[in-house]
């Protein structure tokens, strides 16, 4: 196994651990985005460009943005009551 793959596996483990151990919702969302980008890089290194692109779009951009919008709307709903 190459050094690049070992580094990407370690980075994916660290990013996943960061998602689980974060307590603040915004930090969890940012860690989820970092995890998605890390997994996309790992898929690219494993020569799966279609899975890498899908993970980058969904796990690295769309899902974290959706969660941030939901967090922002929840915060504004609490402030208006």
N, CA and C of each residue as an Amber inpcrd file, in Angstrom:
protein
   243
   0.8500000  -1.1720000   0.0000000   0.0000000   0.0000000   0.0000000
   0.8960000   1.2350000   0.0000000   0.5140000   2.2110000  -0.7880000
   1.3710000   3.3820000  -0.9220000   1.2150000   4.3180000   0.2800000
   2.1650000   5.1910000   0.3850000   2.1660000   6.1570000   1.4780000
   0.9860000   7.1170000   1.3530000   0.6210000   7.4740000   0.1280000
  -0.5180000   8.3710000  -0.0820000  -1.8100000   7.7560000   0.4290000
  -2.0280000   6.4820000   0.1570000  -3.2340000   5.8210000   0.6450000
  -3.2570000   5.7350000   2.1690000  -2.1250000   5.4370000   2.7610000
  -2.0680000   5.3920000   4.2280000  -2.3700000   6.7570000   4.8320000
  -1.8420000   7.7960000   4.2180000  -2.0990000   9.1550000   4.6960000
  -3.5710000   9.5120000   4.5480000  -4.1750000   9.1620000   3.4240000
  -5.5910000   9.4670000   3.2160000  -6.4950000   8.6560000   4.1390000
  -6.1390000   7.3910000   4.3960000  -6.9050000   6.5930000   5.3590000
  -6.8180000   7.2050000   6.7590000  -5.6390000   7.6460000   7.1610000
  -5.4750000   8.2730000   8.4770000  -6.2500000   9.5870000   8.5560000
  -6.2340000  10.3490000   7.4620000  -6.9720000  11.6090000   7.4280000
  -8.4790000  11.3630000   7.4800000  -8.9440000  10.3210000   6.8030000
 -10.3690000   9.9770000   6.8460000 -10.7740000   9.5340000   8.2470000
  -9.9140000   8.7660000   8.9170000 -10.2120000   8.3640000  10.2930000
 -10.2600000   9.5670000  11.2200000  -9.3340000  10.4940000  11.0510000
  -9.3170000  11.6940000  11.8930000 -10.5380000  12.5650000  11.6300000
 -10.9270000  12.7050000  10.3680000 -12.1020000  13.5150000  10.0490000
 -13.3750000  12.8700000  10.5860000 -13.4950000  11.5640000  10.4800000
 -14.6540000  10.8690000  11.0360000 -14.7210000  10.9800000  12.5420000
 -13.5730000  10.8890000  13.1760000 -13.5230000  11.0600000  14.6320000
 -13.8990000  12.4860000  15.0190000 -13.4910000  13.4500000  14.2090000
 -13.8560000  14.8430000  14.4700000 -15.3570000  15.0730000  14.3790000
 -16.0140000  14.3980000  13.4450000 -17.4710000  14.5170000  13.3300000
 -18.1430000  13.9530000  14.5760000 -17.6720000  12.8170000  15.0390000
 -18.3140000  12.1450000  16.1710000 -18.0570000  12.8870000  17.4830000
 -16.8610000  13.3990000  17.6620000 -16.5110000  14.0040000  18.9470000
 -16.8680000  15.4800000  19.0700000 -17.2760000  16.1170000  17.9920000
 -17.6630000  17.5320000  18.0660000 -18.9830000  17.6640000  18.8020000
 -19.0960000  18.6940000  19.6000000 -20.3250000  18.9140000  20.3630000
 -21.1720000  20.0310000  19.7540000 -20.5410000  21.0620000  19.2060000
 -21.2730000  22.1830000  18.6290000 -21.7930000  21.7920000  17.2490000
 -23.0490000  22.0810000  16.9520000 -23.6170000  21.6800000  15.6610000
 -22.8860000  22.2640000  14.4490000 -22.4550000  23.5120000  14.5270000
 -21.7420000  24.1000000  13.3920000 -20.3990000  23.4110000  13.1640000
 -19.7310000  23.0730000  14.2290000 -18.4600000  22.3480000  14.0800000
 -18.6880000  20.9520000  13.5210000 -19.7830000  20.3250000  13.8970000
 -20.1100000  19.0160000  13.3410000 -20.3520000  19.1080000  11.8450000
 -21.0450000  20.1600000  11.4130000 -21.3200000  20.3370000   9.9900000
 -20.0220000  20.5930000   9.2260000 -19.1560000  21.4220000   9.7750000
 -17.8760000  21.6770000   9.1070000 -17.0090000  20.4230000   9.0730000
 -17.0210000  19.6670000  10.1480000 -16.2670000  18.4100000  10.1640000
 -16.8550000  17.4050000   9.1760000 -18.1740000  17.4290000   9.0080000
 -18.8170000  16.5610000   8.0230000 -18.3890000  16.9350000   6.6080000
 -18.2680000  18.2280000   6.3360000 -17.7860000  18.6740000   5.0340000
 -16.3460000  18.2700000   4.7780000 -15.5210000  18.4090000   5.8000000
 -14.1190000  17.9880000   5.6750000 -14.0350000  16.4840000   5.4590000
 -14.8970000  15.7500000   6.1560000 -14.9280000  14.3000000   5.9750000
 -15.3350000  13.9430000   4.5490000 -16.2990000  14.6510000   3.9830000
 -16.7210000  14.3920000   2.6150000 -15.6170000  14.6640000   1.6050000
 -14.8980000  15.7540000   1.7980000 -13.7860000  16.0750000   0.8880000
 -12.6660000  15.0560000   1.0390000 -12.3940000  14.6490000   2.2580000
 -11.3590000  13.6420000   2.4920000 -11.7140000  12.3150000   1.8310000
 -12.9660000  11.9050000   1.9590000 -13.3920000  10.6660000   1.3190000
 -13.3490000  10.7840000  -0.2040000 -13.6600000  11.9660000  -0.7230000
 -13.5650000  12.1660000  -2.1690000 -12.1170000  12.0230000  -2.6390000
 -11.1780000  12.5630000  -1.8880000  -9.7640000  12.3970000  -2.2340000
  -9.3330000  10.9400000  -2.1350000  -9.8510000  10.2440000  -1.1430000
  -9.5320000   8.8250000  -1.0030000 -10.0780000   8.0140000  -2.1730000
 -11.3040000   8.3010000  -2.5780000 -11.8790000   7.6100000  -3.7370000
 -11.0850000   7.9150000  -5.0040000 -10.6330000   9.1430000  -5.1300000
  -9.8360000   9.5120000  -6.3010000  -8.5050000   8.7660000  -6.3070000
  -7.8920000   8.6240000  -5.1380000  -6.6300000   7.8840000  -5.0500000
  -6.8370000   6.3950000  -5.3040000  -8.0280000   5.8920000  -5.0120000
  -8.3410000   4.4900000  -5.2610000  -8.8730000   4.2600000  -6.6800000
  -8.7550000   5.2750000  -7.5200000  -9.1250000   5.2310000  -8.9330000
 -10.6120000   4.9560000  -9.1430000 -11.4280000   5.6800000  -8.3910000
 -12.8750000   5.6350000  -8.5660000 -13.3780000   7.0690000  -8.7470000
 -13.1460000   7.6610000  -9.9340000 -13.4740000   9.0760000 -10.1050000
 -14.9690000   9.3690000 -10.0470000 -15.8260000   8.4400000 -10.4580000
 -17.2590000   8.6850000 -10.3810000 -17.7380000   8.7430000  -8.9300000
 -17.2480000   7.8500000  -8.1000000 -17.5920000   7.8880000  -6.6820000
 -16.9890000   9.1200000  -6.0050000 -15.7890000   9.5100000  -6.4390000
 -15.1460000  10.6950000  -5.8650000 -15.9470000  11.9500000  -6.1820000
 -16.3970000  12.0690000  -7.4230000 -17.1800000  13.2490000  -7.7940000
 -18.5060000  13.2830000  -7.0480000 -19.1660000  12.1410000  -6.9320000
 -20.4300000  12.0870000  -6.2070000 -20.2350000  12.4450000  -4.7370000
 -19.1920000  11.9260000  -4.1270000 -18.9170000  12.2220000  -2.7220000
 -18.5690000  13.6940000  -2.5290000 -17.8460000  14.2580000  -3.4750000
 -17.4790000  15.6720000  -3.3740000 -18.7150000  16.5590000  -3.4550000
 -19.6100000  16.2510000  -4.3760000 -20.8090000  17.0740000  -4.5380000
 -21.7720000  16.8850000  -3.3720000 -22.0450000  15.6430000  -3.0120000
 -23.0470000  15.3760000  -1.9800000 -22.4610000  15.5370000  -0.5810000
 -21.3840000  14.8100000  -0.2830000 -20.8350000  14.8150000   1.0700000
 -19.9830000  16.0200000   1.4010000 -19.4030000  16.6500000   0.3770000
 -18.5280000  17.7880000   0.6390000 -19.1920000  19.1330000   0.5020000
 -20.3130000  19.2030000  -0.2410000 -20.9340000  20.5030000  -0.4700000
 -22.4250000  20.5260000  -0.1350000 -23.2150000  19.6780000  -0.7770000
 -24.6740000  19.7810000  -0.6600000 -25.1850000  19.4950000   0.7530000
 -24.7520000  18.4030000   1.3280000 -25.2410000  18.0270000   2.6600000
 -24.8180000  19.0260000   3.7480000 -23.5510000  19.4520000   3.8010000
 -23.2070000  20.4650000   4.8060000 -23.9480000  21.7940000   4.6160000
 -24.1440000  22.2130000   3.3570000 -24.8910000  23.4460000   3.1280000
 -26.3420000  23.3100000   3.5690000 -26.9340000  22.1600000   3.3100000
 -28.3030000  21.9130000   3.7460000 -28.3980000  21.9520000   5.2710000
 -27.4510000  21.3240000   5.9460000 -27.4570000  21.3470000   7.4100000
 -27.2480000  22.7580000   7.9560000 -26.3950000  23.5490000   7.3090000
 -26.1910000  24.9280000   7.7650000 -27.4520000  25.7620000   7.5920000
 -28.1770000  25.5550000   6.5000000 -29.4400000  26.2680000   6.2980000
 -30.4430000  25.8800000   7.3710000 -30.5180000  24.6090000   7.6910000
 -31.4440000  24.1520000   8.7340000 -31.0460000  24.7350000  10.0870000
 -29.7570000  24.7400000  10.3880000 -29.3130000  25.3290000  11.6670000
 -29.6280000  26.8170000  11.7320000 -29.4610000  27.5180000  10.6230000
 -29.7680000  28.9480000  10.6080000 -31.2630000  29.1850000  10.7910000
 -32.0980000  28.3610000  10.1800000 -33.5360000  28.5500000  10.3270000
 -34.0010000  28.1870000  11.7310000 -33.3910000  27.2070000  12.3470000
 -33.7520000  26.8570000  13.7160000 -33.3640000  27.9870000  14.6630000
 -32.2110000  28.5850000  14.4450000 -31.7750000  29.6900000  15.3040000
 -32.7160000  30.9000000  15.1430000 -33.1470000  31.2180000  13.9080000
 -34.0180000  32.3530000  13.7200000 -35.4180000  32.0660000  14.2450000
 -35.8760000  30.8110000  14.1950000 -37.1880000  30.4750000  14.7450000
 -37.2000000  30.6290000  16.2540000 -36.1140000  30.2760000  16.9070000
 -36.0420000  30.4270000  18.3610000 -36.0020000  31.8950000  18.7500000
 -35.3400000  32.7260000  17.9350000 -35.2280000  34.1470000  18.2630000
 -36.5460000  34.8790000  18.0680000 -37.3910000  34.4390000  17.1600000
 -38.6460000  35.1450000  16.8970000 -39.7250000  34.8420000  17.9330000
 -39.6120000  33.7730000  18.6770000 -40.6310000  33.4120000  19.6780000
 -40.4290000  34.0950000  20.9880000
